[in-house]
Amino acid sequence: METEVISIRVMVSLLVSGALLIWGWRILNWVWLKPKRLEKWLRQQGLAGNSYRFLSGDMKEVFSMIRQTRSKPMPLSDDIVPYVFPFLHQHIKKYGKNTFMWMGTRPRVTLMDPEDIKEVFNKCNDFPKPDLNPFFRLLLPGLISLDGDKWAKHRKIIKPAFHQDKLKNMLSAFYQSCIEMMSEWEKMVSVEGSSELDVWPYVANLTRDAISRAAFGSSYKEGIRIFQLLEEQADLVVQAMWSIYIPGWR
């Protein structure tokens, strides 16, 4: 009897130890071995970038540069890349047009050579989209997160909506939205004779209003709550995209 109990304990201990070893190996492969293999392979392909750093990759530098850039006024220039993508801008200046950066444990490749970009587009089935953060798929399902046959099927469904003839029929809706925005500006100027105007919120509302009229036949003011919810969803998508996903950890 005692021998049987000891045997069961030994078997349970071996099973638990084996499970822990497998789990530990998978974690080690995820946070270190696989990223280092990918880094070696990317460098062999002629791409340059920072060395992989445990778990965080380049994310700390990315967020630091974004905060630093946003803390200063945007220069009056049409060169917005240094302001919108400061890390990527510096990365390309340092390593060249074909580079890679680390988003956590995953590398992101940037290609700026026209021939390389052409090859990727011509062989889209050979370059599938990367596995996304599950939260990203939950918050933003649809064409942007699909791949292969599913992507082709959904694209075929929405393609008629963007036909040139249908877009031409939307011009009147765009025109009406522009007229209303310009009327608001004229009222502000006529009251004071001159006025300093921050055009950004008006341009943002113009886009929403044009979409509402063209797609739903109503103005932005009538569907303002829908766009507020879409903005909240967009914020959550950005947070999910830039976060490190750990299975089982919210």
HUPECOR-V494467 format. One record per backbone hydrogen bond with DSSP energy under -0.5 kcal/mol. NH is the residue of the N-H (numbers start at 1). CO is the residue of the C=O. If there is no record, write none. Layout:
nh->NH co->CO
nh->NH co->CO
This chain:
nh->5 co->1
nh->6 co->2
nh->7 co->3
nh->8 co->4
nh->9 co->5
nh->10 co->6
nh->11 co->7
nh->12 co->8
nh->13 co->9
nh->14 co->10
nh->15 co->11
nh->16 co->12
nh->17 co->13
nh->18 co->14
nh->19 co->15
nh->20 co->16
nh->21 co->17
nh->22 co->18
nh->23 co->19
nh->24 co->20
nh->25 co->21
nh->26 co->22
nh->27 co->23
nh->28 co->24
nh->29 co->25
nh->30 co->26
nh->31 co->27
nh->32 co->28
nh->33 co->28
nh->34 co->29
nh->36 co->32
nh->37 co->33
nh->38 co->34
nh->39 co->35
nh->40 co->36
nh->41 co->37
nh->42 co->38
nh->43 co->39
nh->44 co->40
nh->45 co->41
nh->46 co->43
nh->47 co->42
nh->48 co->98
nh->55 co->31
nh->56 co->54
nh->57 co->53
nh->58 co->102
nh->59 co->56
nh->62 co->58
nh->63 co->59
nh->64 co->60
nh->65 co->61
nh->66 co->62
nh->67 co->63
nh->68 co->64
nh->69 co->65
nh->70 co->66
nh->71 co->67
nh->72 co->69
nh->77 co->75
nh->80 co->78
nh->83 co->80
nh->84 co->80
nh->85 co->81
nh->89 co->85
nh->90 co->86
nh->91 co->87
nh->92 co->88
nh->93 co->89
nh->94 co->90
nh->95 co->91
nh->96 co->92
nh->99 co->97
nh->99 co->110
nh->100 co->48
nh->101 co->108
nh->103 co->101
nh->103 co->106
nh->104 co->56
nh->104 co->102
nh->106 co->103
nh->108 co->101
nh->110 co->99
nh->114 co->112
nh->117 co->113
nh->118 co->114
nh->119 co->115
nh->120 co->116
nh->121 co->117
nh->122 co->118
nh->123 co->119
nh->124 co->121
nh->126 co->123
nh->127 co->123
nh->127 co->124
nh->136 co->133
nh->137 co->133
nh->138 co->134
nh->139 co->135
nh->140 co->136
nh->145 co->142
nh->146 co->142
nh->146 co->143
nh->150 co->147
nh->151 co->147
nh->152 co->148
nh->153 co->149
nh->154 co->150
nh->155 co->151
nh->156 co->152
nh->157 co->153
nh->158 co->154
nh->159 co->155
nh->160 co->156
nh->161 co->158
nh->162 co->158
nh->162 co->159
nh->163 co->160
nh->167 co->163
nh->168 co->164
nh->169 co->165
nh->170 co->166
nh->170 co->167
nh->171 co->168
nh->173 co->170
nh->174 co->170
nh->175 co->171
nh->176 co->172
nh->177 co->173
nh->178 co->174
nh->179 co->175
nh->180 co->176
nh->181 co->177
nh->182 co->178
nh->183 co->179
nh->184 co->180
nh->185 co->181
nh->186 co->182
nh->187 co->183
nh->188 co->184
nh->189 co->185
nh->190 co->186
nh->191 co->187
nh->192 co->188
nh->193 co->189
nh->197 co->195
nh->199 co->197
nh->202 co->198
nh->203 co->199
nh->204 co->200
nh->205 co->201
nh->206 co->202
nh->207 co->203
nh->208 co->204
nh->209 co->205
nh->210 co->206
nh->211 co->207
nh->212 co->208
nh->213 co->209
nh->214 co->210
nh->215 co->211
nh->216 co->212
nh->217 co->212
nh->217 co->213
nh->218 co->212
nh->223 co->219
nh->224 co->221
nh->226 co->223
nh->227 co->223
nh->228 co->224
nh->229 co->225
nh->230 co->226
nh->231 co->227
nh->232 co->228
nh->233 co->229
nh->234 co->230
nh->235 co->231
nh->236 co->232
nh->237 co->233
nh->238 co->234
nh->239 co->235
nh->240 co->236
nh->241 co->237
nh->242 co->238
nh->243 co->239
nh->243 co->240
nh->245 co->243
nh->246 co->244
nh->247 co->245
nh->249 co->246
nh->250 co->248
